[in-house]
């Protein structure tokens, strides 16, 4: 009997001990703001990292040793909600405090980072409240909530991100000569590039988690809300893919904003995020049945709002944004050879060729299921950006190859514009290929992890070059197979 009680007490400590630890960390953080004491800073970070460790193991202990597994899972969710409601607003305040008080002359990158952390904190809280509402509604409808889902990835990542941002936000230099402070101070001095990468990925995971909850539990809410009115149901459902489409456009605008700050790597990451949202909005629309015609007869709309919004977002993120970033990056480099190139004309050419590609895609009367005719605008944008990332890295390193990579980027964006409009070429729908072969998606993460190295641009260029020549192999795939979004389920007609 004693052997069973002891693990249960350990489980209770792990599940219910996190809020007191995070609250103690908040008190230390407030004291650091007031006194700038490195000792209190060290103690606060230790509290946060202990809480993070509890968060990574409490779910397993709860499932293994609790008498009531359902209650344990609900308690784990509630503790997550309490902890994140404390830590993320706290780190948003802390990053702003570091910018305005701890740094004598904050750079634009630091101010931009503070704004991003604030947006991240708001997103985390919105996601948690939305997830709580959707799970609660599912329980009321006697549907067992699922705990082994993609959304758990967000929870696993949230605790380390919160602890890392805490260590960065409240960093106080000249601390005690101890190994603990040495390792903590290393986290407090992480480069902004690494922090931007982590936060952008976490932001994308949160929005993907929201989409996952809509996909799992949205039908139950609509069954009660719409009372059989199918048109009202579709209008409400259309909000979710349209919101993801708007996020696609927002990612493109953020990419341009970061490019103006000279952060081409971060701009390319935002365009990768835009590509992910471009995949999600279509997948969510098909999953919710919005691409299927209504059984009821009614007047046909000449212009579909969802399709129009998708075209506008693609134009912003994959036509205008890459061309704009191309012009910003090369025109600011004072090399006579590069300055003589018609940068503005080529930027406009890329935009017009991208718009022509989107118009052809919309008006095409004989599409091939699972394939694009010509390189999709998403791939063309990432191909053009890979050269710009290499060029920006060469400028930073003062490399002798800088002029070469500038001219290479100039030629690469022209090549991408032409490839978009070579309609006889059939390019596989990469998002659906990843759905059928998850191993390919996991192996593609190597490209993202290379962002921590000076060779991120080269990795992206090789990856996109392989996709460019992929029709040599992928044209043999049958369209019925290419159109499937998973290993077993066929894609719906659209």
N, C-alpha and C positions, 0 to 999 in steps of 0.2 A: 504493500500500500504506500509506504514511504517513497519507494522508487517512482511511483506514478505522480505523487504530489510535487516532488522536487522539479521535474521537467515542466509541470504546469505552472509552477511559480516562476521559473525562468521564462516561460512563454509570456506570462503576464507582464514580467519586467520588460521584455522586448517590445510587446505590443503597446503597453500603456506608459512606458517610461520615456518615450520620445518627446511628448509635449513638455514635460518639466525640463528636459535638457535643452530644448529649443528656446523655451521661455528664459532659462538661465543665460543662454547665449545672447538673447535679445537684451537682457539687463546689462551684460558685459559690453555689448555694442553701444548702448546708450551711454554707459560710463566712459567708453573710449572716445566718443564724440565730445564729451564734456572735459575729460582729463587728458586724452591722448596718451594713455598708459599702455606701453607694450606688453606689460604683464597681463593686464585685463584682456588685451587683444589675444594673447596666446591662450588664456583660459577659455575665452569664448569660442575660438576655433576648435579647441579640444572638445568642448561640449557638442559642437555641431558635427564633428567627425564621429563621435561616439553615437550620436543620434542617427547619423547616416549608416553606421554599421548595424545598428538595431533594425533599421528599415530594410536592409538587404537580407536579413535572416529571419525577421519576425513572421513572415508569411509561411515559411517552411515549418517553423516551430508550432505555429497556430494550427496548421493542417495536421501535424504529426501528434501533438500532445493534448490539444484542447478537447474537453468532453463534448462540446457543441461546436462542430466545425462551421456551421452557418453563422453562428454568433461571432465566432473568431474572425471570419472573413469580413463581416460587417464592421466589427471593431477596428480591424486593420484599415478599412476604407475611411472610417471616421477619424482615426488618428492621422491618416494622410491629409485629410481635409484641414484638420486643426493645425498641423505642422506647416503645411504650405501656405495657409492663411497668415501665419506669423513670419515665416522666413523670407518669402519673396517680396512683400512690401518693405521688409526691413532692408534687404540688400538693395532695393531700388533707392531707398533713402541714403544708404551707405555709399553707393557709387556716386550719387550727386554730392554728398558731403566730401568725398575724396576729391572730386573735381574742383569744387569751389573753395575748400578750406585746406586740404592736405597738399594740393599741387599749387606751387607758386604761380605758374603760368600754364594753365591747361591748354592742350592742343585741341584742334577740331576733332581729331580722332577720339579723344577722351570724352568730349561733349557728346559726340555721336554715339559712343558706347553707352553713356548714361541714358540717353533717350531710348536706345534699344533695350536696355535692361528694364526700364519702366514699361515699355510695351510688352516685354516678356512676362513681367509680373502680372499685368492685367490679363494677358492671355491665359496664364496658368489658373488664375482665380475664376475666370469665365468658364474655362474648360471643366474645372472641378465642380462648379455649381450645375453646369449642364449635365455632366455625367451623373451626378447625384439625383437630379430630377428624372433622367431617363431610366436609371436603374430602379428608382422608387416606383415609377409608373409600371415598369415591367413586373415588379413584385406584386403590385395591386391587381394585375391581370393574371396572376397565378403562373407567370412565366419565370422559370428558374434563371436568375442572372448568371452569365458566363464569366468566369474569372480567369481562365486561360485564354487570353485574347491579346490582340496587338496592343490594346490600350494599356496593358500591364507594362509594356516597354516604357511608356511615358512615366509610370510610377518608379520603375527601376532607375531611370535616368535622372528623375527630378531631384532625388536626395543628393547625389554627388554634385549636380550642377549648383544646387542651393549652397552646399558647403563650400564649393570652390569660389562662388561669387562672394560669400561672406568673407573668406580669407583674403580676397582681393579688395573688397570694398572698404574694410576697416583696418587695412594694413597700417601699422605704425613702425617707422624705421628705428634703428638703434635700440634693439631689444636686448634682453639678457643673453649672455654667451652660453646658450644651451643648444643641444642638437634638435630639440623639439622646435624651438624658435627658428633655427636655421632652415628646417624643412618647410615650416609654415611661411617664413619670409620668402622662400622661393616661389610658393604659390601666390603670394601677394605681389610679386613682380613679374607675373606671366605676361608675355607680349600680347598686345591688343589683338593681333592677328589670330592667335590661338583662341582667345576668348570669343571673338566674333564668330569663328567657325563653330565652336561648341554651342553658342547661343542661337545661331541660325538653324543648326540641325535640331536643337531642342524646340525651337519655335515651329519648325515644320512637323515634328513629331506630335506636338500638341494639336495642331490643326488636323493632322491625320487621325488622331485619336477622336476628335469631335466627329469627323466623317465616319469613323468606325462605329460610334454609338448610334448615329443616325441610321446607318445601314442595319444594325442589329435590332434596334428597338423602335425605330420611327414608325413602322407599320402599326404597332399597337396604339400609339397616340392618335394616329389619323383615323383609325377605325372608330374611335369614340368621338372624335372631334367633328368629322365630316358627315356622319350619319348616312352613309351611302351616296353622298353627292360626289361623283367621280371627278367632275370638273374642279370643284373646290379642293379636292384631295390633290390633284395634279398641280394646282396653283401653289398650294402650300409646299408640296414636295420640291417644286422647282426652285424654291428659295435656296436650298442647300447646294445643289450643283452651281447655281448662279453665284452664291457666296464664294465658292471655291474658284470660280472663274474670275471674280473680282480680285481675289487674292493673287491670282496669276498676274493680273495687270499691276497690282501693288508691288509684287516682287520685281517686275521690270522697272518700275519707277525708282524703287530703292536701289536697284543695280546702277542706274544712271547717277543717283545721288552719291553713292559710294565712289563711282568713277570720278566725279568732280573732286573728291577728296584724295585722289590718287591711289585708291585701294581697289586695284583691278581684280585681285584675287577674290576679295569679298564680293565684288560685283558679279563675278562669274558664279560664285556660290548662290547668289540670289537668282540668277538665271536658271541654275539647276533646280532651285526651289520652284521657280515658275513652271519649269517642265514637269515637275512632280504634280503640281496643282492642275496642270493641263491634262495630265493622265487621270487624276482623281475625279475631276468634274464629269468627264465622260463616263468613267466607270460607275460613279454614283448615280448618274442619270439612267444608265442602262439597268443598274441593279434595282432602282426604284420604279422601273417600267415607264419612264417618261419618254423613251424613244419609240414606244409602241403606239399606234393610232387608237383613238377611242372607238368603242363599238358604236356609240351614238353618232348619228349623223348630225352634222352642224356645219356652219360656214367655215371654209378653210381660210386660214390666215395667210396673207401674202408674205408677211415677214414674221418669222418666229423670233421672239425676244431672246430666248436662250441662245439660239444660233448666232444672232446678231451680236450679243454680248461676248460670246466666245470668239468671234472674229475680231472684235475690237480689242479684246485682251491679248489675243495672239499677235495682232498688229503692233500693240504697244511693247510687249515683252520680247518678241522674236523678230520684229522688223525694225521698229524705231530704236529700241534700246541698244541693240548691238551696233547699229550704224552710228548712233550718237556717241557711244563709248569709244568706237573706232576713231571718230573725229577728235574727241577730247584727248585721247591718249597720244595719237601721232602728231596732232597739231601743236601740242605743248612741248615737243622735243625739238630743241634748236639745232637740227642737223640740216645743212643746205640741200642735200639730196632728198631727204624726206619732205622738206618744206616745198620743194618744187613739184611734188606729186599732187595730182588733183584730188585731194582728200575730200573736199566738200562734194564734188561731183560723184565720186564713188560711193560716198555715204548715201546720197540721194538715190543713186542707182540701186543700191542694196534694198533700200526701203521700197522702191517701186517694184522691184523684182519680187520681193517678199509679198507685197500686196497682190501682185498678179498671180502668185502661187496660191494664195488664199482664195481669190476669186475663182480660179480654175477648180480648186477643191470643192467650193460651194456649188458651182454650176455643173460639175461633172455628172453626166447622166448615166454613165456606165462604170461606177466604182468597182474596184476589186476588193472583196472582203478580206480584211486583215493586212492589206498592203496600202502604201501610199504611192501615187504616181509622181515620180520625182522625189527628191529629198525633202522631208518635212521641214517646215520652218524652224521647229524646235531644234532639230539636229544641225541645221545650217547655222543657227545662232551660236550653239555651243562649239561648233567647228571654228567659226570666226573668232570667238572669244579665246580659244586655246592659244592662237597665235599672239593675241594681245597680252595674255598672261605671261607668255615667254618673253615678249618684248619688254614689259614692265619690270620683270625680274632682271633682265639684262641691263636696263637703265639703272636699277638699284645697285647692281654689282659693278657698274661702270665697265661692262664687258666690251671687248673689242668687236664682238659680234652684234652689237646693238643696232648698227645700221642695217646689217643683213636681216635681222629679225623684224625690223620696221618695214623693210621692203617686202619681206615674206608675208607679214600680216596684211599689207596692201594687196598683194596678189591672192592671199587666201580668202579674203572677203569677196573678191570678184569671183573666185572659183566657187565659193558657197552660193553666191547669188545665181550663178549659171546652173549649178546642180539642182537648185530648187525647181527649176523650170525645164528640166530634162524629163518630160512626162513619160517617155517610153520605159524609163527605168522604174523598177518596182522595188520599193524599200519596205522591209518588214516592219510592222507595228511593234516597236521595241517594248512598249509597256505590256502588251499582251503576251509577248514572248517571255518576259520575266514572270508573268503570272503562271505560265505553263511550266517554266523551268526556274524555280526559286533559287537554285544553286547559282544561276547566272547573275541574278540580282545581288546575291551575297558576295560573289567574286568581284562584282563591279565596285563594291565599297572600297577596294584597294585604291581606286582612283581618288576617292574622297579623302582617304587617309593620307595620300601623298601631299595634301595641302600643307602638312607640317614640314615638308621638305622643299628645297629650292626647285624641285622637278615636277611640281604640280602641273604646270603648263604642258610639259613634254608628255606626261601621263595622259592628260586630256586629249592632246593632239593625236597620240597613238590610238587611243580608244575611238575617237571620232573618225580617224582614217580607216580603221577596220570596219566601222559602220558604213563608211563611204563606199568601200569596195565589196560590201556584203552581198549586193545583188548577184554577184558571180555565183554564190552558193544558195542564197535564200529563194531565188526564183523557182526552184524545184519544189518548194513547199506548197501543198495544195491549199487553196484559199479557205476551204472549210476548216482545215487545221489551223491556219494562221489567224482565223477570226476568233478562236477560242481564247477566253481570258483565264482559264484554269485548265488543269489536266483533264477534267471530266466534263465540265459544264460547257456547252456551246454558247457562244455569244449570241445575244438577241439581234434580230435583224434591225438595221437602221439605215 
